[in-house]
């Protein structure tokens, strides 16, 4: 028998936590009914879906406690759907073709929609101001999401974000966002460089069309209660969402490092990207079909049919990221547009080949 879940109001209207399990509950051996009661994902069949079962077990056995964060709206960042970039003739970006973007670097799957869930894990990198960088601040976001690819402005996503200023001061926080609504910061759920985060996003299973997010810090053992996200009705600038969004997009699933937009009001302005070295998404997969039934299929993010994306700088020439999908997705910093422009000026307009730091 499936019991009704208890929703706990947060400090934001229409945002809810599902009541978490009691301290000490053995999640690895909990029944499907108990897992459902607390909104936790069901246990994948280890014979039929061994990779998914290992990812599930890895997260469940690391949870020591559930912490209830405060949810805070951020207006200084917007994590947007993909924005294709136009590459200059003869540039590295031009060689990459349609796989270059203004804001996304990573991997996107579109071959087996609709997607009901996506999940993955990564270790938060140590970010730095890149060599030659003179901007006031640098920021990046790492996330897993559903939707937002090409002409899809319906994007449910969750992840971590980092920023560093010219004075060396910075911040690192966890967040979720259902674009076009603004991002929500999870204040009180501690994340920092070196921590490994596992999360998933999906559609809440009560038929309301709402979204749900789960997140675990595999280093500290902290997890947030499963979080129910309302349908976006107002965008980051306070405008009504039209046409209305009725459910998460199932058209795509993605694992992304992003240059966030620096808020609303006027043309999109993307943050300068810090030097983040590498980001490896592991246990990255998406659910297609009906979860928990024989119609369910789980596709790995490293599937050869997935599309690789690279971020192109504002100069329309410099690639800021590169990807290697063996065995996990690797997103590597290359060089900022500002540093590239300085080199070109010093060399009379001749661009040098971007360098990639070793891990």
BALOKOL-894412 format. One record per residue (C-alpha): residue number from 0; x, z, y. Coordinates in nm, 4 decimals. Layout:
SITE   num       east         up      north
SITE   NUM          X          Z          Y
...
//
This chain:
SITE   num       east         up      north
SITE     0     0.0000     0.0000     0.0000
SITE     1     0.1377    -0.0982     0.3407
SITE     2     0.0933     0.1796     0.5975
SITE     3     0.0208     0.1177     0.9642
SITE     4     0.3257     0.1463     1.1875
SITE     5     0.3339     0.4018     1.4672
SITE     6     0.4330     0.2513     1.8026
SITE     7     0.6039     0.4786     2.0560
SITE     8     0.5729     0.3783     2.4250
SITE     9     0.8975     0.3274     2.6173
SITE    10     0.9521     0.3733     2.9891
SITE    11     0.8498     0.0060     3.0397
SITE    12     0.4892    -0.1056     2.9996
SITE    13     0.4157    -0.2977     2.6786
SITE    14     0.7623    -0.2359     2.5333
SITE    15     0.7448    -0.0134     2.2230
SITE    16     0.9697     0.1474     1.9636
SITE    17     0.8476     0.1648     1.6054
SITE    18     0.8749     0.5256     1.4870
SITE    19     1.2163     0.5521     1.3173
SITE    20     1.2795     0.7138     0.9784
SITE    21     1.3484     1.0855     0.9617
SITE    22     1.7115     1.1909     0.9703
SITE    23     1.8634     1.1840     0.6245
SITE    24     1.6281     0.9243     0.4786
SITE    25     1.8081     0.7137     0.2157
SITE    26     1.7495     0.3668     0.3586
SITE    27     1.9454     0.1915     0.0839
SITE    28     1.6923     0.3039    -0.1764
SITE    29     1.3769     0.3216     0.0370
SITE    30     1.0636     0.1499    -0.0948
SITE    31     0.9387    -0.1684     0.0691
SITE    32     0.6396     0.0299     0.1989
SITE    33     0.8665     0.2835     0.3672
SITE    34     1.0831     0.0115     0.5174
SITE    35     0.7750    -0.1646     0.6524
SITE    36     0.6398     0.1619     0.7951
SITE    37     0.9444     0.1826     1.0227
SITE    38     0.9639    -0.1904     1.0953
SITE    39     1.2878    -0.2319     0.9014
SITE    40     1.3616    -0.5617     0.7248
SITE    41     1.2756    -0.5820     0.3594
SITE    42     1.5505    -0.5754     0.0969
SITE    43     1.6467    -0.9346    -0.0003
SITE    44     1.6617    -1.0115    -0.3710
SITE    45     2.0331    -0.9737    -0.4591
SITE    46     2.0026    -1.2328    -0.7372
SITE    47     1.8227    -1.4996    -0.5355
SITE    48     1.9827    -1.4221    -0.1956
SITE    49     2.3153    -1.2435    -0.2570
SITE    50     2.4631    -1.3039     0.0882
SITE    51     2.1523    -1.1786     0.2658
SITE    52     2.1371    -0.8772     0.0344
SITE    53     2.4980    -0.7858     0.1173
SITE    54     2.4298    -0.8147     0.4907
SITE    55     2.1186    -0.5937     0.4563
SITE    56     2.3063    -0.3312     0.2548
SITE    57     2.6013    -0.3340     0.4953
SITE    58     2.3736    -0.2464     0.7870
SITE    59     2.1521     0.0059     0.6075
SITE    60     2.4332     0.2135     0.4600
SITE    61     2.6115     0.2381     0.7973
SITE    62     2.3105     0.3857     0.9819
SITE    63     2.3702     0.7558     1.0473
SITE    64     2.1059     0.8162     1.3118
SITE    65     1.8487     0.6421     1.5287
SITE    66     1.8935     0.6867     1.9034
SITE    67     1.6122     0.6181     2.1475
SITE    68     1.7522     0.4394     2.4536
SITE    69     1.5990     0.3924     2.7945
SITE    70     1.4998     0.0322     2.8586
SITE    71     1.6091    -0.0912     3.2013
SITE    72     1.5392    -0.4279     3.3645
SITE    73     1.8510    -0.6117     3.4885
SITE    74     1.8085    -0.8559     3.7739
SITE    75     2.1759    -0.9423     3.8288
SITE    76     2.2054    -1.1481     3.5076
SITE    77     1.9826    -1.4066     3.3409
SITE    78     2.0643    -1.5254     2.9885
SITE    79     1.9191    -1.8739     2.9954
SITE    80     1.8312    -2.1473     2.7490
SITE    81     2.0937    -2.4140     2.6965
SITE    82     2.1927    -2.6214     2.9979
SITE    83     2.3633    -2.9497     2.9002
SITE    84     2.6772    -3.0329     3.0971
SITE    85     2.7872    -3.3686     3.2319
SITE    86     3.1498    -3.4376     3.1414
SITE    87     3.3876    -3.6356     3.3586
SITE    88     3.5153    -3.9637     3.2158
SITE    89     3.8354    -3.9178     3.0177
SITE    90     3.7993    -3.5407     2.9942
SITE    91     3.8065    -3.3234     2.6860
SITE    92     3.4398    -3.2569     2.7488
SITE    93     3.3552    -3.6258     2.7370
SITE    94     3.5150    -3.6480     2.3941
SITE    95     3.2880    -3.3679     2.2774
SITE    96     2.9778    -3.5705     2.3695
SITE    97     2.6366    -3.4047     2.3693
SITE    98     2.7859    -3.0847     2.2253
SITE    99     2.9081    -2.9681     2.5680
SITE   100     2.6994    -2.7308     2.7772
SITE   101     2.7212    -2.5449     3.1060
SITE   102     2.6503    -2.2051     2.9531
SITE   103     2.6475    -2.1916     2.5694
SITE   104     2.9349    -2.1946     2.3225
SITE   105     2.8612    -2.1388     1.9551
SITE   106     2.6320    -2.2706     1.6864
SITE   107     2.2670    -2.3786     1.6730
SITE   108     2.0480    -2.4654     1.3708
SITE   109     1.7453    -2.6918     1.3956
SITE   110     1.7258    -2.8563     1.0510
SITE   111     1.4865    -2.6186     0.8669
SITE   112     1.2338    -2.4914     1.1240
SITE   113     1.0293    -2.2933     1.1894
SITE   114     1.2627    -1.9936     1.1956
SITE   115     1.1043    -1.6483     1.1771
SITE   116     1.4218    -1.4403     1.2066
SITE   117     1.7873    -1.4756     1.2910
SITE   118     2.0607    -1.2186     1.2420
SITE   119     2.4349    -1.1752     1.2574
SITE   120     2.7168    -0.9372     1.3448
SITE   121     3.0291    -0.9502     1.5600
SITE   122     3.3011    -0.7251     1.6971
SITE   123     3.2842    -0.6845     2.0739
SITE   124     3.6072    -0.8248     2.2217
SITE   125     3.8377    -0.6742     2.4797
SITE   126     3.7888    -0.8910     2.7890
SITE   127     4.0421    -0.9540     3.0628
SITE   128     4.0696    -1.1461     3.3859
SITE   129     4.2229    -1.4801     3.2826
SITE   130     4.5669    -1.5843     3.4070
SITE   131     4.5436    -1.7105     3.7646
SITE   132     4.1867    -1.5865     3.8017
SITE   133     4.0860    -1.4844     4.1542
SITE   134     3.7060    -1.4568     4.1294
SITE   135     3.5427    -1.1247     4.2296
SITE   136     3.4045    -1.0741     3.8778
SITE   137     3.3899    -1.2287     3.5299
SITE   138     3.1183    -1.1842     3.2687
SITE   139     3.0035    -1.3081     2.9288
SITE   140     2.7277    -1.2371     2.6784
SITE   141     2.7287    -1.2569     2.2981
SITE   142     2.3943    -1.2894     2.1263
SITE   143     2.1710    -1.4070     1.8412
SITE   144     1.8455    -1.5809     1.9251
SITE   145     1.5456    -1.7977     1.8447
SITE   146     1.4586    -2.0954     2.0649
SITE   147     1.6022    -2.2103     2.3961
SITE   148     1.7646    -2.5277     2.2648
SITE   149     1.7384    -2.8483     2.4725
SITE   150     1.3920    -2.8582     2.6327
SITE   151     1.2707    -2.5272     2.4880
SITE   152     1.2321    -2.2612     2.7612
SITE   153     1.1043    -2.0025     2.5133
SITE   154     1.4068    -1.7945     2.4045
SITE   155     1.3984    -1.4575     2.2248
SITE   156     1.7494    -1.3117     2.2061
SITE   157     1.9499    -0.9899     2.1850
SITE   158     2.3157    -0.9026     2.2075
SITE   159     2.5915    -0.7465     2.4130
SITE   160     2.7211    -0.8286     2.7593
SITE   161     3.0483    -0.7525     2.9323
SITE   162     3.1778    -0.7799     3.2862
SITE   163     3.5097    -0.7092     3.4548
SITE   164     3.5817    -0.7036     3.8278
SITE   165     3.8936    -0.8005     4.0184
SITE   166     3.9800    -0.4297     4.0369
SITE   167     3.9785    -0.4051     3.6569
SITE   168     3.6587    -0.1983     3.6427
SITE   169     3.3962    -0.3251     3.4027
SITE   170     3.0938    -0.2536     3.1884
SITE   171     2.9675    -0.3257     2.8387
SITE   172     2.6032    -0.2894     2.7386
SITE   173     2.3468    -0.3906     2.4770
SITE   174     2.0380    -0.5836     2.5807
SITE   175     1.7456    -0.7969     2.4716
SITE   176     1.5554    -1.0658     2.6577
SITE   177     1.2560    -1.2880     2.6012
SITE   178     1.3260    -1.5649     2.8488
SITE   179     1.1843    -1.6449     3.0997
SITE   180     1.1300    -1.2691     3.1459
SITE   181     1.4378    -1.0779     3.2747
SITE   182     1.6882    -0.9102     3.0386
SITE   183     1.6381    -0.5487     2.9333
SITE   184     1.9423    -0.3190     2.9068
SITE   185     1.9453    -0.0510     2.6356
SITE   186     2.0774     0.2483     2.8291
SITE   187     2.1962     0.5246     2.5968
SITE   188     2.2878     0.2989     2.3047
SITE   189     2.6647     0.3100     2.3358
SITE   190     2.8619    -0.0096     2.2775
SITE   191     3.2191    -0.0899     2.3736
SITE   192     3.5091    -0.3189     2.2897
SITE   193     3.6092    -0.2829     1.9256
SITE   194     3.2609    -0.1853     1.8065
SITE   195     3.0917    -0.4111     1.5509
SITE   196     2.7261    -0.4838     1.6195
SITE   197     2.4701    -0.6077     1.3664
SITE   198     2.1264    -0.7201     1.4827
SITE   199     1.8319    -0.9383     1.4140
SITE   200     1.5509    -1.0861     1.6204
SITE   201     1.2175    -1.2149     1.4990
SITE   202     0.8423    -1.2210     1.5370
SITE   203     0.6570    -0.8908     1.4960
SITE   204     0.4420    -0.9182     1.1848
SITE   205     0.1087    -0.7904     1.3209
SITE   206    -0.0178    -1.1331     1.4290
SITE   207     0.0077    -1.0553     1.8014
SITE   208     0.2877    -1.3063     1.8627
SITE   209     0.5136    -1.0337     2.0013
SITE   210     0.8846    -1.0198     1.9261
SITE   211     1.0909    -0.7555     1.7499
SITE   212     1.4593    -0.6636     1.7743
SITE   213     1.6771    -0.4370     1.5611
SITE   214     2.0358    -0.3381     1.6405
SITE   215     2.2992    -0.1221     1.4668
SITE   216     2.6455    -0.0165     1.5819
SITE   217     2.8379    -0.0307     1.2531
SITE   218     3.1256     0.1769     1.3953
SITE   219     2.9327     0.4731     1.5417
SITE   220     2.6448     0.4569     1.2921
SITE   221     2.3882     0.4541     1.5735
SITE   222     2.0830     0.2284     1.5506
SITE   223     1.7980     0.1697     1.7913
SITE   224     1.4440     0.2062     1.6553
SITE   225     1.2904    -0.1316     1.5848
SITE   226     1.1760    -0.2527     1.9262
SITE   227     0.8556    -0.4479     1.9883
SITE   228     0.8832    -0.6882     2.2825
SITE   229     0.5794    -0.8169     2.4772
SITE   230     0.5082    -1.1840     2.5349
SITE   231     0.6725    -1.2898     2.8628
SITE   232     0.4144    -1.3285     3.1377
SITE   233     0.6375    -1.3027     3.4483
SITE   234     0.9820    -1.4590     3.4875
SITE   235     1.3004    -1.3004     3.6226
SITE   236     1.2004    -1.3934     3.9788
SITE   237     0.8483    -1.2492     3.9527
SITE   238     0.6663    -1.5792     3.9018
SITE   239     0.3859    -1.6173     3.6473
SITE   240     0.4925    -1.7922     3.3242
SITE   241     0.2968    -2.1156     3.2960
SITE   242     0.2088    -2.2499     3.0445
SITE   243     0.1693    -1.9177     2.8635
SITE   244     0.4021    -1.8312     2.5739
SITE   245     0.2082    -1.7230     2.2649
SITE   246     0.4852    -1.6497     2.0107
SITE   247     0.8626    -1.6767     1.9676
SITE   248     0.9916    -2.0304     1.9341
SITE   249     1.0785    -2.1234     1.5784
SITE   250     1.2399    -2.4525     1.6726
SITE   251     1.5986    -2.3281     1.6578
SITE   252     1.8221    -2.0351     1.5680
SITE   253     2.1560    -1.9725     1.7381
SITE   254     2.4729    -1.7611     1.7611
SITE   255     2.6152    -1.7891     2.1114
SITE   256     2.8764    -1.6792     2.3635
SITE   257     2.7301    -1.7445     2.7089
SITE   258     2.8263    -1.7708     3.0719
SITE   259     2.5257    -1.5872     3.2192
SITE   260     2.3495    -1.7010     3.5323
SITE   261     2.3999    -1.4532     3.8155
SITE   262     2.0351    -1.3762     3.8826
SITE   263     1.7451    -1.5717     4.0277
SITE   264     1.6762    -1.7153     4.3688
SITE   265     1.8245    -2.0562     4.4412
SITE   266     2.0220    -2.2927     4.2169
SITE   267     2.1650    -2.1624     3.8898
SITE   268     2.5103    -2.0106     3.9422
SITE   269     2.7095    -1.9338     3.6310
SITE   270     2.9527    -1.6473     3.6032
SITE   271     3.3237    -1.7070     3.5685
SITE   272     3.4134    -1.6590     3.2022
SITE   273     3.6622    -1.3804     3.1175
SITE   274     3.9376    -1.4147     2.8618
SITE   275     3.7677    -1.2811     2.5469
SITE   276     4.0097    -1.4200     2.2872
SITE   277     3.7879    -1.4807     1.9856
SITE   278     3.4392    -1.3870     1.8731
SITE   279     3.3581    -1.4200     1.5032
SITE   280     2.9937    -1.4113     1.3956
SITE   281     2.9661    -1.2870     1.0371
SITE   282     2.6688    -1.2473     0.8010
SITE   283     2.4989    -1.4959     1.0339
SITE   284     2.1824    -1.6513     0.8947
SITE   285     1.8217    -1.7379     0.9749
SITE   286     1.4964    -1.7063     0.7825
SITE   287     1.2700    -2.0076     0.7435
SITE   288     0.9294    -2.0042     0.5776
SITE   289     0.7345    -1.6880     0.4995
SITE   290     0.9438    -1.3719     0.4911
SITE   291     0.9294    -1.1775     0.1670
SITE   292     0.7667    -1.4560    -0.0370
SITE   293     0.8897    -1.7324    -0.2649
SITE   294     0.8539    -1.9694     0.0306
SITE   295     1.1262    -1.7807     0.2193
SITE   296     1.4607    -1.9559     0.2579
SITE   297     1.7698    -1.8190     0.4267
SITE   298     2.0167    -2.0625     0.5808
SITE   299     2.3709    -1.9559     0.6684
SITE   300     2.4930    -2.0247     1.0209
SITE   301     2.8035    -2.1942     0.8794
SITE   302     2.5832    -2.4626     0.7196
SITE   303     2.7372    -2.8043     0.7876
SITE   304     2.4069    -2.9228     0.9385
SITE   305     2.4349    -2.6705     1.2218
SITE   306     2.5460    -2.8069     1.5591
SITE   307     2.8584    -2.6805     1.7313
SITE   308     2.8451    -2.6275     2.1093
SITE   309     3.1245    -2.5936     2.3657
SITE   310     3.1121    -2.4664     2.7253
SITE   311     3.2364    -2.7073     2.9906
SITE   312     3.3536    -2.5648     3.3240
SITE   313     3.2026    -2.6530     3.6596
SITE   314     3.4821    -2.9039     3.7217
SITE   315     3.3228    -3.1222     3.4462
SITE   316     3.6659    -3.1466     3.2796
SITE   317     3.7847    -2.8147     3.1389
SITE   318     3.6579    -2.6847     2.8046
SITE   319     3.6171    -2.3075     2.8212
SITE   320     3.5433    -2.2488     2.4513
SITE   321     3.6115    -2.4067     2.1152
SITE   322     3.4625    -2.3423     1.7697
SITE   323     3.5866    -2.3219     1.4136
SITE   324     3.3213    -2.2716     1.1460
SITE   325     3.5305    -2.1657     0.8453
SITE   326     3.4311    -1.9235     0.7082
SITE   327     3.2682    -1.7642     1.0136
SITE   328     3.1925    -1.8977     1.3569
SITE   329     3.4877    -1.8515     1.5907
SITE   330     3.4501    -1.8963     1.9653
SITE   331     3.7861    -1.9011     2.1422
SITE   332     3.8630    -1.8788     2.5122
SITE   333     4.0641    -2.1706     2.6498
SITE   334     4.1044    -2.1734     3.0247
SITE   335     3.8989    -2.1209     3.3395
SITE   336     3.8114    -2.4049     3.5710
SITE   337     3.9846    -2.2225     3.8562
SITE   338     4.3118    -2.1948     3.6625
SITE   339     4.2803    -2.5602     3.5625
SITE   340     4.2319    -2.6644     3.9253
SITE   341     4.5366    -2.4644     4.0322
SITE   342     4.7496    -2.6368     3.7679
SITE   343     4.6234    -2.9797     3.8685
SITE   344     4.7056    -2.9073     4.2322
SITE   345     5.0564    -2.7919     4.1411
SITE   346     5.1130    -3.1054     3.9321
SITE   347     4.9713    -3.3560     4.1770
SITE   348     4.6388    -3.3930     3.9988
SITE   349     4.7677    -3.4242     3.6420
SITE   350     4.5749    -3.1955     3.4114
SITE   351     4.7674    -3.0062     3.1469
SITE   352     4.6313    -2.9478     2.7981
SITE   353     4.4447    -2.6136     2.7811
SITE   354     4.6136    -2.3492     2.5714
SITE   355     4.4413    -2.1341     2.3098
SITE   356     4.5700    -1.7800     2.2586
SITE   357     4.6337    -1.6742     1.9001
SITE   358     4.4391    -1.3868     1.7490
//
